[in-house]
Amino acid sequence: MSGRKVVTALLVGVAIGWCVGLFLESIVANTPNTIDPQELRWLRRLVGAAGGLAGLAIEAIRQLQAANPDPAYHRRSRLKR
């Protein structure tokens, strides 16, 4: 596996998760509910970490699938009617 691609996917996932966390934080901040700002920061961190984990998992599985030597695995299956 290429470690550089996995780390890049991890960083991209964290960045996307961080942006989603900022979006969720702004939505929650504009509601009439009072929520501690510390909890909103933890929400952003949690969503960022989840995005990073998702990016890491997707790239690792993609590389494992590409490295599979079985030709039947790479053959596209057709829908039988």
Residue, then its C-alpha position, 0 to 999 in steps of 0.5 A: m500500500s502507498g502510505r502517501k496516498v493513505v495519509t493524503a486521503l486521511l488529511v482530505g477527510v479531516a479537512i472535509g469533516w472539519c468543514v462539515g463540523l464548522f457548518l454544523e456548529s454555525i447551524v447550532a449557534n443560530t438556534p435559540n438553544t444555549i449550548d456550551p461553546q466547548e461542546l461545539r468545539w468537541l462536535r467539530r473535532l469529532v466530525g473531523a476525526a470521523g471524516g479522517l477515518a472515513g478517508l483513511a478507510i476508503e483509500a485503504i480498501r481501494q488499494l487493497q482491491a486494486a492489489n488483488p491478483d484474482p482476475a475474477y475479482h476485477r471482471r465486471s459482473r453483468l446483470k443476468r436477465 
